[in-house]
Amino acid sequence: LIIQASYGCPHNSCRFCGMYKSVRYRERDRADLFREIEKLGRAAPGTARVFLADGDVMHLPFDRLREILEWLNQAFPRLARVNLYANGSSILAKSDDELRGLRELKLNTLYMGLESGDEELLRMFAKSETAAGMMEAGRRARERGLKCSVMVLLGLGGRALSERHARATAEALNKMQPAILSALRFIEVPGTTPPEGHQTLTEHEAVSELRMMIEGLDLKKTVFRANHTSSPAPIGGRFPQDKAKLLAELDELLATITAHVERLT
């Protein structure tokens, strides 16, 4: 079940995201949320998984999060896990005991948008986080029993910063060691405002960047996905055992694109 715990994003400044630009951030009314959870508990008592929306629900105060999780555990006797979006700063704002307490109430997976490991690139896109802060947040969450599902954005650096973006992001991911890693692709849509001079990667360039990023990864136990509709190469596997296979698939795709371009020219 997807349950709305808040509306919009408390940060909403990122120039690569158009998701919440027309939504004013606010916490959902406490009584209204409680009534919905009670109603859903009667309608679907066998529910095992719940996702709390919207953006960065981890931003809510600890007491509010604890209360919501307690309601969910009471309403759904078979509840196994609760997942939500979380910014690094929102994780770091919680104490170690608070993180452990949320885990005990079945908070399971935190979906984090790293986007890039390059600090300058994050500033250029006005992300209200630092790569260093997100790495620390991922470490703390993992050590308190929480899983991190980390998202990165291919093409965020455009042509000029592609290699730097790929290498810095791989380095950050190696330090974070996420349980799940998802590669999406930056696409200009309404509400996004890339920096002046940003040049969108071609399909070949985007695949090359993904290959460079994967080549630099040293992950011990991570599920990898690049199956979002924005992805130039819908691949997936597990690290470390599938790394060579993933690189071979990308090499084959790059060769196919090159051969196709040569035929056209």
N, C-alpha and C positions, 0 to 999 in steps of 0.2 A: 504494500500500500504506500502511496505517496500522500503525506499529510503536511499541510502548510503550517509551519511554526512561525514564520515571519514572511514579510513581503519585500521583494527587492534585495538589494545588496547594500550593506552598510558602508562600503567603500565607493564603488560605482564610478571610479575615475579611470579605469584601465582603457587605453585607447584601442586595444585589440578586441574589446568585448562590446557588443551592442545589445546584450541580452536584457539588461534592466534599466536602460537609459530613460525610459518613459514611466518607470515605477518609483514612487517615493518610498524609501525604506521605512518600515515600521514593524514592531513586534505585533503578532496577532493577539487580539483580545483574549485574556486568560480564560474567561468563562466560555467564550465561543469555542475555543480550542478544546477545552475539557468536554463540552457537549458533543463535539464531533468524534472525539476518541471514544466516548461512551457508546455513541450510536454505531460506529464502525465495529466496536467490540461485540455488540449484539448481532450485527449483520454478518461478520466474518470472524468468529472466535478462533478459528484455526490458523489465523495469519501468523506466519513465522518471521517475515521480514518487513521492515518499515523504513522508508526513506523520508527524512524531514527536509522540507523545502523552506525557503528559497536559498539564495546565495549566502554562504558563510553563516549557517545556523550556529556554528561553534562560537560566534561572536556574542550570543546571548549570555547573560550572567550565569554563573555556575548554578545558583539556586534555582533559576528558571529551568535550565536544562535538566537538572536532577528531578525537578517536579514533573516535567513532561515525560521523562523516562519512567518514573514511578507510575504515572498514569497508564503508560503503554504496557508496562509489565502487568498491571492489574487488569487491564481490559483484554489482553491477549495472552491466555495461559500458555500457549505454545510459542511465544515469541523467542526467537533465537538471536536476532541481530537487528540493530538500528544503525543506519548509515546516514551521513550528511556531508555537505560541503564545509571545508574548514580552511581558513587562511592561516599562514604561519603565525602571525601576531596573535590570533585568537587562541591558538593552541598554547603559545608561550604565556598568555595572560592567565592560564589556569595553573595551579600548583600541582606538584607531583601527586599529592593525596587526592586532589580533585579529579585529575585524569584517571587515577586508579578507581575512584568512586564511580565515575561515569562508565568505565569499563565493566565494573561489577553489575551495573544496571543494564548491561547488554549493548552499550554503544560499541560498535565493532569496527567499521571502516570509515576513515576520514578521506574524503576526496579533495586533494590539494592541487592547485594550479601552480606548478613551478614555472611553467612557460619557457624559461631560459635560465641557465646558470650564469649568464653574463650580466653583471650589475649595471653596467652602463646602458645596456639594451632595455632592461627593466625600467630604468629611469626615463628613457626616451619614450616608452609607452605608458608612463605615468602609473605604473603598478605600485600600490602602496605597501610593498613588501621588498625585502632584500633576499637575494639568493642565500646569503649566510644565515639569515633568520629562518628561512624555510628549511634549510638543512638541519639546523638545531631543533626546530619544531618537529621535524620528521623523526629525528633521533629520540627525542624525549617521548613522543607518542609511542614509538615502537618499543621502547624500554618499559613502558607502562602497560603493555599488552594490547595496544591499539594497532590496527592495520592502516597503512597509508596507501592509497591509490593515487599515484602522481601523474599529472597530465603535463605534456610539453607541447609546444607549438612549432611545428616545422615552418620554415620560411619567415619567422618573426624578424630576423635580421636582414631580410632582403638579400639582394646579390652581394652588396658590399660587405656584410658582416656574417655571411653564411657559415664560413669555416669557423670563425671565432665562436659563433653561437653554438654550433654542433659540438665543438670540443669542450667549451665551458659547461654546457648542459650535461654532457656525458660525465664530466668530472664531478658535478654536483650530485648527479644520480648515484654515482659510485659511493659517495659519502652518505646519501640518504638510505640506500638499500631498500627501496619500496617493495611492498608485497606485490603490488600491481603497477604496471607502467603503461600508459596510453599515449600514443603519438597522434596528435591531431594536426591540422594544417591551418595556418592563418589565412583567412580569406576576407577580403574587404567586403563588408556588408553594411547596410545603413546603421549608423551609430558608431562605427569604427572610424578612427582618424589616425592613420599611420603617420609617422614623422615625414616632413618634407624630404623629397628625394628618395623615398623608399621605393625600391624596384621589386615587384613581385617575381618570385622564382618561376621558371618554366617547369613543366612536369619533370623533365630530365634533371634539372637542378634540384628540385625538391626530393627526388629519389636519391640523388647523390648525397644530399645533406643527411637524409635518413641513414644511408649506408655509413657515412662518416661517424654519425652519432652512435650507431650500433657497434661499430668497430671499436670505439673507445670505451664501451661499457664493460665493467667487471662486476657483475651482479651475482650474488650467491644463491638467491632463491626468489626469483621474480617472474610473475606471469606478464608477458608482453603482448600488447594489442595495438594494431594500427588499422582497425577495421571501421573507423568512423567514416561517414560519407565524404568528408573532406580529404581523406587520405589519398595520396597518389599511388600508394602500394598497399593494398589490403592484405597484410601478412600478420602472423602471430605465432607465438611459441613460448617456451620457457627458458629462462637463463639459469645456469650457464649452458645447459646441454644442447640447446637449439641455436646457439649463436652462429656457428659455422653454416648451418642450414639457412638461416635468415640472410646471411651475407651472400650465399650462393644464389638465393632467389632474387635478391636485389641486383646482383651482377647480371643475371640472365635478363632481368627486366631492362636494365640500362643498355645492354647490348641490343635488345629488341627495339628500344626507342631510337638508338643511334642508327640502326639499319633502316628503320622506317624513314627517318629524316633524310638519310643519304639517298634513298629511293626517290623521295619527293624532290630533291634538289638535283 
